[in-house]
């Protein structure tokens, strides 16, 4: 869905988990610090959020 390699996703997820922004496990990601994720993601966060809202308006 994101168009990136699995290894890249794992690397970033590990970084976010170490920073206590998310909890990752068994096919699920729990957001622990949304404001921190927004800060880390910069403009990318808003870009992805807009597209998710467009594709999944009831989520």
Buried (B, 14 or more C-beta within 10 A) or exposed (E): EEEEEEEEEEEBBEEBBEEEBBEBEEEEEEEBBEEBBBEBBEEEBEEEEEEEEEEEEEE
